[in-house]
Amino acid sequence: MSPGMTLRRECEVLRRRFGLPAVGLARVVATGVESLGCLGERRHGSGIAVTEHDLWRIGSCTKSMTATLLARYVERGELEWDAPLAPLFAAYGFDMHPDFADLTLRHLLTHRSGIPANSTLDACGGYTEPWEQRAALTGAALLEGPTPEPGAAFSYSNLGYIVAGALLEMVTGTAWEELMQRELFSPLGLATADFGAPGKASRGAIARLLGRDGITQPWGHVAGLQKGTFTEVTPDDEPADNPPCDGPAGSTVHLSLPDFARYVAFHASRGASAPGYLRPETVDSLQAPLPGEDYALGWSTVPAEATGIGKFAIWHDGSNVGWYAGMLVVPDDGRGLACVCNACPDSLFDPNTGMIMMAFEEIYSRWLGPMA
């Protein structure tokens, strides 16, 4: 049986197990993408099948991308992981609560900054451009002060990543979105990566004339109370989506499954799949938590004894209300998985259904077979 057929079977298991409209799954090795599989419908009940080249939103998996982007500037000596940021923020005119005196970039990216979990547009001061909103949110967060102090405790913070993105915008004078295109998407060969809802620009009269009701890409779906029931979220109407200024934390990026898998392969290969982009030791630093911690720079980490694989693993997942994506890397094997779904039902996180990360571990173990 071909690897592609095997993955289609795995997709069907995932789709039935968690009650999903569509699933895409990729296996990656250190040299790149080994195989891909997709199964299901772009819109539930439409009869229009997803394809391997469709676009999917990846939510907070973008946090790893933001950290990887920042690593470029650390390598260039323009930023440091562990230097206090107070002098830098002061140089750009930001007042800071004195308890942020020791705040570092590592604190922001490991969710140990003491910054609140989420942003509120009330602090944006009427600005409309995402970079302007990020600057306003950063100013408000730095004045408010940390709870607790930086480095004291883990507290997952989307706003912390927004602040990190705003810092990079200040240093470079360039919007995070442009930096992502120029410094990450393009050099890593992620040609389909962009921002916003997939298919939004294609849902006009021409698409409808083609007899496909404008469904040119997968739609997101909000799961109902009963398994397998959904309310679709059209590309033109994503009422529960996060605002564009949340981009560095993971609200806006979409890309194809092959490109998502290429990104995961970059980390599985310690950067070897894109020679010269980052040094191997820099990639290692992104994946390594500090002693006693379980979140590195944009990656959650799991010790070998706590995985179903028996090896140290890094992973992240993300959701934009009607979407789910997950990625798993086993650094010692140089292998990983990428998964995309156009819904995010509670079953993905329910111990009674096995939870999605347990499913990834099972898929990974079946992939290795007797080697596991």
DRENLOLO-428686 format. One record per residue (C-alpha): x negated, y, z negated; residue in three letters. Coordinates in pm, 1 decimal. Layout:
N
+----------+----------+----------+---------+
:       px :       py :       pz : residuo :
+----------+----------+----------+---------+
:        X :        Y :        Z :     Ala :
...
+----------+----------+----------+---------+
END
This chain:
372
+----------+----------+----------+---------+
:       px :       py :       pz : residuo :
+----------+----------+----------+---------+
:      0.0 :      0.0 :      0.0 :     Met :
:   -136.9 :    344.4 :     93.6 :     Ser :
:   -219.4 :    599.9 :   -179.7 :     Pro :
:     50.9 :    826.2 :    -36.7 :     Gly :
:    316.3 :    557.3 :    -68.6 :     Met :
:    201.2 :    484.0 :   -423.8 :     Thr :
:    238.6 :    848.9 :   -515.6 :     Leu :
:    585.9 :    866.3 :   -361.1 :     Arg :
:    681.3 :    580.6 :   -592.0 :     Arg :
:    536.3 :    771.4 :   -887.5 :     Glu :
:    736.8 :   1076.8 :   -779.4 :     Cys :
:   1056.5 :    873.5 :   -773.3 :     Glu :
:    985.5 :    743.7 :  -1124.0 :     Val :
:    931.6 :   1100.5 :  -1248.7 :     Leu :
:   1238.5 :   1231.4 :  -1067.0 :     Arg :
:   1466.3 :    966.6 :  -1219.1 :     Arg :
:   1303.4 :    966.1 :  -1563.6 :     Arg :
:   1344.8 :   1340.0 :  -1616.4 :     Phe :
:   1637.0 :   1416.0 :  -1385.7 :     Gly :
:   1468.6 :   1649.8 :  -1134.5 :     Leu :
:   1578.1 :   1777.7 :   -791.0 :     Pro :
:   1227.5 :   1736.0 :   -647.2 :     Ala :
:    876.7 :   1640.2 :   -755.3 :     Val :
:    534.1 :   1671.7 :   -597.4 :     Gly :
:    229.8 :   1487.0 :   -727.8 :     Leu :
:   -137.5 :   1493.0 :   -627.9 :     Ala :
:   -441.8 :   1293.9 :   -733.3 :     Arg :
:   -777.1 :   1469.7 :   -716.1 :     Val :
:  -1136.3 :   1354.2 :   -738.0 :     Val :
:  -1462.7 :   1544.9 :   -758.2 :     Ala :
:  -1483.7 :   1570.2 :   -378.8 :     Thr :
:  -1132.4 :   1712.2 :   -340.1 :     Gly :
:   -775.7 :   1591.9 :   -298.1 :     Val :
:   -744.0 :   1213.3 :   -281.1 :     Glu :
:   -372.0 :   1181.2 :   -206.8 :     Ser :
:    -39.9 :   1366.3 :   -218.6 :     Leu :
:    324.8 :   1271.7 :   -250.6 :     Gly :
:    655.0 :   1463.9 :   -258.3 :     Cys :
:   1013.1 :   1349.9 :   -304.5 :     Leu :
:   1351.1 :   1516.9 :   -346.3 :     Gly :
:   1540.9 :   1819.0 :   -219.4 :     Glu :
:   1452.8 :   2185.5 :   -179.7 :     Arg :
:   1795.3 :   2269.6 :   -320.8 :     Arg :
:   1988.5 :   2013.1 :   -519.6 :     His :
:   2261.5 :   1863.6 :   -302.8 :     Gly :
:   2142.5 :   2030.1 :     19.4 :     Ser :
:   1998.2 :   1719.8 :    183.2 :     Gly :
:   1691.3 :   1924.4 :    285.0 :     Ile :
:   1381.7 :   1731.9 :    180.0 :     Ala :
:   1075.9 :   1891.6 :     26.4 :     Val :
:    749.4 :   1857.9 :    215.1 :     Thr :
:    385.7 :   1842.7 :    113.0 :     Glu :
:    336.8 :   2197.4 :    240.0 :     His :
:    624.4 :   2362.9 :     51.4 :     Asp :
:    552.8 :   2633.6 :   -206.5 :     Leu :
:    603.5 :   2598.4 :   -581.6 :     Trp :
:    578.1 :   2832.7 :   -879.1 :     Arg :
:    322.0 :   2719.9 :  -1136.7 :     Ile :
:    400.3 :   2938.5 :  -1440.7 :     Gly :
:    140.4 :   2935.0 :  -1716.6 :     Ser :
:    -97.6 :   2713.3 :  -1520.4 :     Cys :
:   -199.6 :   3057.9 :  -1395.2 :     Thr :
:   -366.4 :   3120.7 :  -1733.2 :     Lys :
:   -648.7 :   2890.6 :  -1626.5 :     Ser :
:   -679.2 :   3087.4 :  -1303.2 :     Met :
:   -698.0 :   3417.9 :  -1491.4 :     Thr :
:   -971.3 :   3275.3 :  -1715.6 :     Ala :
:  -1157.3 :   3140.0 :  -1411.7 :     Thr :
:  -1133.8 :   3480.6 :  -1243.8 :     Leu :
:  -1274.1 :   3648.3 :  -1555.4 :     Leu :
:  -1559.9 :   3396.1 :  -1560.4 :     Ala :
:  -1683.6 :   3547.7 :  -1232.3 :     Arg :
:  -1733.5 :   3879.8 :  -1408.5 :     Tyr :
:  -1897.8 :   3715.0 :  -1709.2 :     Val :
:  -2147.3 :   3547.5 :  -1475.5 :     Glu :
:  -2215.6 :   3883.9 :  -1313.4 :     Arg :
:  -2284.1 :   4039.5 :  -1651.7 :     Gly :
:  -1992.8 :   4283.8 :  -1631.6 :     Glu :
:  -1808.9 :   4119.4 :  -1923.3 :     Leu :
:  -1898.8 :   3891.3 :  -2215.1 :     Glu :
:  -1690.4 :   3620.9 :  -2379.4 :     Trp :
:  -1789.2 :   3710.8 :  -2735.7 :     Asp :
:  -1874.6 :   4082.0 :  -2736.1 :     Ala :
:  -1633.8 :   4309.7 :  -2929.1 :     Pro :
:  -1402.6 :   4484.6 :  -2683.9 :     Leu :
:  -1335.7 :   4793.0 :  -2897.1 :     Ala :
:  -1615.0 :   5003.7 :  -2737.0 :     Pro :
:  -1497.7 :   4905.9 :  -2389.4 :     Leu :
:  -1134.0 :   4991.1 :  -2456.3 :     Phe :
:  -1240.3 :   5318.6 :  -2621.3 :     Ala :
:  -1442.7 :   5408.8 :  -2311.7 :     Ala :
:  -1122.3 :   5381.4 :  -2107.3 :     Tyr :
:   -925.3 :   5599.8 :  -2347.6 :     Gly :
:   -742.6 :   5336.7 :  -2555.7 :     Phe :
:   -688.9 :   5390.7 :  -2926.5 :     Asp :
:   -705.2 :   5071.0 :  -3130.2 :     Met :
:   -588.0 :   4957.7 :  -3469.2 :     His :
:   -901.3 :   4916.6 :  -3685.6 :     Pro :
:   -823.9 :   4546.7 :  -3738.5 :     Asp :
:   -896.9 :   4492.3 :  -3368.2 :     Phe :
:  -1260.5 :   4600.2 :  -3416.7 :     Ala :
:  -1387.4 :   4243.8 :  -3364.4 :     Asp :
:  -1145.9 :   4144.3 :  -3085.3 :     Leu :
:  -1322.6 :   3957.4 :  -2802.4 :     Thr :
:  -1231.3 :   3824.3 :  -2461.3 :     Leu :
:  -1258.2 :   3471.7 :  -2600.9 :     Arg :
:   -998.4 :   3559.7 :  -2865.4 :     His :
:   -759.7 :   3675.4 :  -2592.0 :     Leu :
:   -805.9 :   3367.3 :  -2374.2 :     Leu :
:   -791.4 :   3111.3 :  -2657.6 :     Thr :
:   -474.8 :   3261.0 :  -2814.0 :     His :
:   -658.1 :   3373.6 :  -3126.8 :     Arg :
:   -625.2 :   3748.0 :  -3075.5 :     Ser :
:   -344.1 :   3813.7 :  -3323.4 :     Gly :
:   -147.9 :   3982.6 :  -3042.3 :     Ile :
:    227.9 :   3901.0 :  -3030.4 :     Pro :
:    348.4 :   3618.3 :  -2810.9 :     Ala :
:    533.3 :   3817.9 :  -2546.7 :     Asn :
:    560.4 :   4162.0 :  -2394.4 :     Ser :
:    861.0 :   4388.7 :  -2374.5 :     Thr :
:    921.6 :   4628.8 :  -2088.8 :     Leu :
:   1036.7 :   4884.0 :  -2346.6 :     Asp :
:    666.9 :   4958.5 :  -2399.2 :     Ala :
:    602.8 :   5025.4 :  -2029.0 :     Cys :
:    687.8 :   5395.2 :  -2046.2 :     Gly :
:    889.6 :   5397.8 :  -1724.8 :     Gly :
:    598.7 :   5281.0 :  -1507.5 :     Tyr :
:    688.4 :   5066.4 :  -1205.6 :     Thr :
:    355.8 :   4933.8 :  -1076.4 :     Glu :
:    250.7 :   4608.0 :  -1247.4 :     Pro :
:    -99.5 :   4739.5 :  -1327.0 :     Trp :
:     47.3 :   5053.9 :  -1482.2 :     Glu :
:    284.5 :   4844.6 :  -1692.7 :     Gln :
:     -2.2 :   4620.7 :  -1805.5 :     Arg :
:   -201.0 :   4925.3 :  -1917.4 :     Ala :
:     98.4 :   5058.0 :  -2111.5 :     Ala :
:    163.3 :   4719.0 :  -2274.0 :     Leu :
:   -204.5 :   4693.1 :  -2365.8 :     Thr :
:   -205.0 :   5036.0 :  -2527.4 :     Gly :
:    101.5 :   4951.4 :  -2735.8 :     Ala :
:    -34.9 :   4611.3 :  -2843.3 :     Ala :
:   -373.7 :   4751.5 :  -2946.8 :     Leu :
:   -213.2 :   5023.9 :  -3156.4 :     Leu :
:     23.8 :   4784.6 :  -3331.9 :     Glu :
:   -252.9 :   4577.2 :  -3483.2 :     Gly :
:   -305.3 :   4199.9 :  -3501.2 :     Pro :
:   -112.4 :   3942.7 :  -3703.9 :     Thr :
:   -326.8 :   3769.5 :  -3820.8 :     Pro :
:   -671.2 :   3919.2 :  -3754.8 :     Glu :
:   -856.9 :   3807.8 :  -3439.0 :     Pro :
:  -1005.4 :   3460.7 :  -3471.7 :     Gly :
:   -804.6 :   3367.7 :  -3780.9 :     Ala :
:   -543.4 :   3137.6 :  -3626.9 :     Ala :
:   -404.1 :   3001.3 :  -3301.0 :     Phe :
:    -86.2 :   3172.2 :  -3180.0 :     Ser :
:     10.8 :   3124.3 :  -2815.4 :     Tyr :
:     27.8 :   3469.6 :  -2658.6 :     Ser :
:    134.0 :   3558.5 :  -2307.2 :     Asn :
:     72.3 :   3921.4 :  -2400.2 :     Leu :
:   -288.1 :   3837.0 :  -2485.6 :     Gly :
:   -342.4 :   3728.2 :  -2125.0 :     Tyr :
:   -173.7 :   4044.7 :  -1998.0 :     Ile :
:   -421.7 :   4245.7 :  -2207.0 :     Val :
:   -709.7 :   4042.2 :  -2060.7 :     Ala :
:   -580.3 :   4113.6 :  -1710.3 :     Gly :
:   -547.5 :   4483.8 :  -1789.1 :     Ala :
:   -904.5 :   4489.0 :  -1920.0 :     Leu :
:  -1031.1 :   4344.5 :  -1592.2 :     Leu :
:   -828.4 :   4601.7 :  -1399.5 :     Glu :
:   -992.9 :   4880.0 :  -1601.3 :     Met :
:  -1342.8 :   4744.8 :  -1544.2 :     Val :
:  -1295.3 :   4691.4 :  -1169.8 :     Thr :
:  -1047.8 :   4966.7 :  -1082.2 :     Gly :
:   -850.4 :   4701.6 :   -891.9 :     Thr :
:   -511.8 :   4540.2 :   -960.6 :     Ala :
:   -512.9 :   4183.2 :  -1092.8 :     Trp :
:   -309.6 :   4067.0 :   -792.4 :     Glu :
:   -570.7 :   4198.2 :   -549.1 :     Glu :
:   -853.1 :   4051.2 :   -755.1 :     Leu :
:   -682.3 :   3712.1 :   -755.9 :     Met :
:   -652.6 :   3717.5 :   -377.3 :     Gln :
:  -1007.8 :   3837.9 :   -320.7 :     Arg :
:  -1196.8 :   3665.2 :   -601.4 :     Glu :
:  -1009.1 :   3337.9 :   -653.4 :     Leu :
:   -754.2 :   3241.7 :   -388.7 :     Phe :
:   -974.3 :   3321.2 :    -89.5 :     Ser :
:  -1309.0 :   3175.3 :   -205.1 :     Pro :
:  -1142.2 :   2857.3 :   -335.1 :     Leu :
:   -950.0 :   2811.4 :     -9.1 :     Gly :
:   -601.8 :   2851.0 :   -161.4 :     Leu :
:   -455.9 :   2993.9 :    159.1 :     Ala :
:    -90.5 :   2960.7 :     56.1 :     Thr :
:   -127.6 :   3125.1 :   -287.1 :     Ala :
:     72.6 :   3443.5 :   -334.5 :     Asp :
:    311.3 :   3611.2 :   -577.5 :     Phe :
:    686.0 :   3606.8 :   -634.1 :     Gly :
:    958.8 :   3362.1 :   -538.6 :     Ala :
:    879.3 :   3122.3 :   -251.8 :     Pro :
:   1089.3 :   3181.3 :     57.8 :     Gly :
:   1218.0 :   3521.3 :    -46.6 :     Lys :
:   1112.7 :   3693.6 :    275.7 :     Ala :
:   1257.5 :   3416.6 :    492.6 :     Ser :
:   1618.5 :   3408.2 :    375.8 :     Arg :
:   1757.4 :   3638.3 :    643.3 :     Gly :
:   1986.2 :   3604.9 :    946.0 :     Ala :
:   1723.5 :   3426.7 :   1157.8 :     Ile :
:   1685.5 :   3147.8 :    904.0 :     Ala :
:   2061.9 :   3105.2 :    879.8 :     Arg :
:   2091.1 :   3089.1 :   1258.2 :     Leu :
:   1860.6 :   2788.6 :   1245.6 :     Leu :
:   2132.2 :   2603.7 :   1056.4 :     Gly :
:   1941.8 :   2563.7 :    732.7 :     Arg :
:   2126.5 :   2825.2 :    526.8 :     Asp :
:   1798.9 :   3005.6 :    470.5 :     Gly :
:   1652.8 :   2725.8 :    256.3 :     Ile :
:   1302.6 :   2751.9 :    397.1 :     Thr :
:   1130.6 :   2672.5 :     66.4 :     Gln :
:   1224.7 :   2496.9 :   -258.0 :     Pro :
:   1458.4 :   2685.8 :   -489.0 :     Trp :
:   1427.9 :   2688.7 :   -865.1 :     Gly :
:   1698.3 :   2520.7 :  -1071.9 :     His :
:   1824.6 :   2580.6 :  -1424.8 :     Val :
:   1915.7 :   2244.3 :  -1574.4 :     Ala :
:   2267.0 :   2187.3 :  -1708.8 :     Gly :
:   2364.0 :   2013.1 :  -2030.0 :     Leu :
:   2410.8 :   1680.9 :  -1850.0 :     Gln :
:   2112.0 :   1510.5 :  -1687.0 :     Lys :
:   2094.2 :   1574.7 :  -1314.1 :     Gly :
:   2317.6 :   1884.5 :  -1316.7 :     Thr :
:   2173.6 :   2217.7 :  -1210.1 :     Phe :
:   2243.6 :   2578.2 :  -1129.1 :     Thr :
:   2015.0 :   2678.6 :   -845.6 :     Glu :
:   1809.9 :   2997.0 :   -869.6 :     Val :
:   1786.4 :   3155.0 :   -524.9 :     Thr :
:   1469.0 :   3334.8 :   -412.6 :     Pro :
:   1661.7 :   3663.7 :   -405.5 :     Asp :
:   1813.8 :   3627.0 :   -750.1 :     Asp :
:   1589.8 :   3507.2 :  -1032.7 :     Glu :
:   1770.5 :   3670.9 :  -1325.1 :     Pro :
:   1574.1 :   3503.8 :  -1602.3 :     Ala :
:   1229.9 :   3543.3 :  -1441.9 :     Asp :
:    951.3 :   3736.4 :  -1609.2 :     Asn :
:    851.6 :   4078.3 :  -1469.8 :     Pro :
:    556.3 :   4102.5 :  -1225.6 :     Pro :
:    336.8 :   4268.3 :  -1490.0 :     Cys :
:    325.1 :   3929.8 :  -1667.4 :     Asp :
:    122.9 :   3787.6 :  -1377.0 :     Gly :
:   -203.7 :   3714.1 :  -1564.2 :     Pro :
:     -6.3 :   3507.9 :  -1817.5 :     Ala :
:    168.6 :   3310.1 :  -1546.9 :     Gly :
:    494.2 :   3453.0 :  -1419.4 :     Ser :
:    431.0 :   3516.7 :  -1052.2 :     Thr :
:    192.2 :   3280.1 :   -868.8 :     Val :
:    321.9 :   3030.5 :   -614.7 :     His :
:    128.7 :   2800.1 :   -381.3 :     Leu :
:    150.9 :   2467.8 :   -200.2 :     Ser :
:     83.6 :   2135.0 :   -367.7 :     Leu :
:   -235.6 :   2078.7 :   -160.2 :     Pro :
:   -370.1 :   2416.7 :   -271.0 :     Asp :
:   -270.6 :   2356.1 :   -634.0 :     Phe :
:   -454.7 :   2023.9 :   -612.1 :     Ala :
:   -760.8 :   2199.0 :   -465.5 :     Arg :
:   -767.2 :   2426.4 :   -767.8 :     Tyr :
:   -747.8 :   2127.9 :  -1005.2 :     Val :
:  -1022.7 :   1954.4 :   -804.1 :     Ala :
:  -1246.0 :   2257.8 :   -857.1 :     Phe :
:  -1227.4 :   2202.2 :  -1232.7 :     His :
:  -1248.2 :   1822.2 :  -1204.7 :     Ala :
:  -1571.4 :   1859.6 :  -1005.3 :     Ser :
:  -1731.9 :   2117.4 :  -1241.5 :     Arg :
:  -1712.3 :   2359.7 :   -951.2 :     Gly :
:  -1882.4 :   2133.7 :   -696.3 :     Ala :
:  -1581.5 :   2140.3 :   -462.2 :     Ser :
:  -1648.9 :   2513.2 :   -403.7 :     Ala :
:  -2029.5 :   2545.1 :   -410.4 :     Pro :
:  -2158.5 :   2877.2 :   -537.6 :     Gly :
:  -1831.0 :   3000.2 :   -680.7 :     Tyr :
:  -1926.2 :   2939.7 :  -1045.4 :     Leu :
:  -2221.4 :   2764.7 :  -1205.5 :     Arg :
:  -2140.8 :   2417.4 :  -1347.9 :     Pro :
:  -2223.1 :   2536.0 :  -1699.9 :     Glu :
:  -1974.8 :   2821.2 :  -1660.3 :     Thr :
:  -1700.5 :   2575.4 :  -1562.3 :     Val :
:  -1798.3 :   2365.2 :  -1864.7 :     Asp :
:  -1757.5 :   2670.7 :  -2089.0 :     Ser :
:  -1404.1 :   2727.7 :  -1955.4 :     Leu :
:  -1311.4 :   2370.9 :  -2049.4 :     Gln :
:  -1481.7 :   2344.9 :  -2390.2 :     Ala :
:  -1300.7 :   2454.1 :  -2708.5 :     Pro :
:  -1490.9 :   2589.2 :  -3005.4 :     Leu :
:  -1546.7 :   2334.4 :  -3285.9 :     Pro :
:  -1223.7 :   2245.4 :  -3461.1 :     Gly :
:  -1002.1 :   2406.2 :  -3196.0 :     Glu :
:   -789.6 :   2251.3 :  -2920.3 :     Asp :
:   -753.9 :   2534.2 :  -2668.5 :     Tyr :
:  -1043.5 :   2636.8 :  -2447.4 :     Ala :
:  -1034.8 :   2922.9 :  -2194.1 :     Leu :
:   -704.7 :   2872.6 :  -2013.1 :     Gly :
:   -692.5 :   2499.7 :  -2091.3 :     Trp :
:   -543.0 :   2294.3 :  -2372.5 :     Ser :
:   -780.2 :   2018.0 :  -2480.3 :     Thr :
:   -713.6 :   1670.4 :  -2618.5 :     Val :
:   -982.1 :   1455.9 :  -2787.3 :     Pro :
:  -1032.1 :   1105.7 :  -2652.1 :     Ala :
:   -870.3 :    937.9 :  -2951.2 :     Glu :
:   -550.1 :   1139.2 :  -2905.4 :     Ala :
:   -493.6 :   1062.5 :  -2536.6 :     Thr :
:   -338.1 :    761.4 :  -2373.6 :     Gly :
:   -644.0 :    754.9 :  -2147.5 :     Ile :
:   -909.6 :    702.2 :  -2412.0 :     Gly :
:  -1115.3 :    996.4 :  -2283.0 :     Lys :
:  -1136.8 :   1369.0 :  -2351.6 :     Phe :
:   -886.2 :   1553.6 :  -2132.6 :     Ala :
:   -789.0 :   1910.5 :  -2051.5 :     Ile :
:   -445.6 :   2010.6 :  -1932.4 :     Trp :
:   -198.2 :   2291.7 :  -1895.8 :     His :
:    159.3 :   2327.0 :  -1788.2 :     Asp :
:    390.4 :   2613.0 :  -1707.1 :     Gly :
:    746.7 :   2705.3 :  -1627.7 :     Ser :
:    929.9 :   2998.3 :  -1473.5 :     Asn :
:   1277.1 :   2911.5 :  -1598.2 :     Val :
:   1372.0 :   2710.2 :  -1289.6 :     Gly :
:   1028.6 :   2558.5 :  -1217.3 :     Trp :
:    769.1 :   2335.8 :  -1382.2 :     Tyr :
:    406.2 :   2260.0 :  -1301.1 :     Ala :
:    140.3 :   2063.4 :  -1483.1 :     Gly :
:   -226.2 :   1978.3 :  -1435.2 :     Met :
:   -445.7 :   1721.8 :  -1607.3 :     Leu :
:   -824.6 :   1681.9 :  -1574.9 :     Val :
:  -1047.4 :   1412.4 :  -1723.5 :     Val :
:  -1392.7 :   1574.5 :  -1696.2 :     Pro :
:  -1594.4 :   1258.0 :  -1761.3 :     Asp :
:  -1419.7 :   1088.1 :  -1466.8 :     Asp :
:  -1422.0 :   1389.5 :  -1235.2 :     Gly :
:  -1054.0 :   1316.8 :  -1167.3 :     Arg :
:   -721.5 :   1485.9 :  -1226.1 :     Gly :
:   -352.4 :   1518.6 :  -1147.2 :     Leu :
:   -138.4 :   1809.4 :  -1028.8 :     Ala :
:    239.4 :   1800.4 :  -1053.1 :     Cys :
:    509.7 :   2044.1 :   -935.5 :     Val :
:    888.2 :   2041.8 :   -991.9 :     Cys :
:   1167.3 :   2281.0 :   -893.4 :     Asn :
:   1339.4 :   2255.7 :  -1232.9 :     Ala :
:   1235.9 :   2251.0 :  -1597.3 :     Cys :
:   1490.8 :   2046.9 :  -1797.4 :     Pro :
:   1446.9 :   1983.0 :  -2169.2 :     Asp :
:   1389.0 :   1614.6 :  -2089.0 :     Ser :
:   1031.1 :   1703.3 :  -1984.5 :     Leu :
:    950.6 :   1776.1 :  -2349.1 :     Phe :
:   1184.9 :   1530.0 :  -2522.7 :     Asp :
:   1012.8 :   1243.6 :  -2710.5 :     Pro :
:   1312.3 :   1023.2 :  -2628.9 :     Asn :
:   1230.9 :   1041.9 :  -2256.6 :     Thr :
:    857.8 :   1005.0 :  -2310.1 :     Gly :
:    760.2 :   1366.8 :  -2239.4 :     Met :
:    590.1 :   1475.7 :  -1918.0 :     Ile :
:    231.9 :   1474.5 :  -2050.6 :     Met :
:    273.6 :   1113.2 :  -2164.3 :     Met :
:    399.4 :   1037.2 :  -1813.5 :     Ala :
:     87.9 :   1199.6 :  -1665.5 :     Phe :
:   -132.9 :    981.3 :  -1884.8 :     Glu :
:     58.6 :    672.2 :  -1771.7 :     Glu :
:     21.2 :    770.3 :  -1404.7 :     Ile :
:   -348.4 :    833.7 :  -1456.4 :     Tyr :
:   -399.5 :    494.4 :  -1620.9 :     Ser :
:   -216.4 :    315.7 :  -1338.5 :     Arg :
:   -432.4 :    503.0 :  -1086.1 :     Trp :
:   -754.1 :    373.5 :  -1242.6 :     Leu :
:   -611.8 :     25.3 :  -1293.6 :     Gly :
:   -865.4 :   -218.9 :  -1445.6 :     Pro :
:  -1113.7 :     70.8 :  -1490.1 :     Met :
:   -886.7 :    240.0 :  -1747.5 :     Ala :
+----------+----------+----------+---------+
END
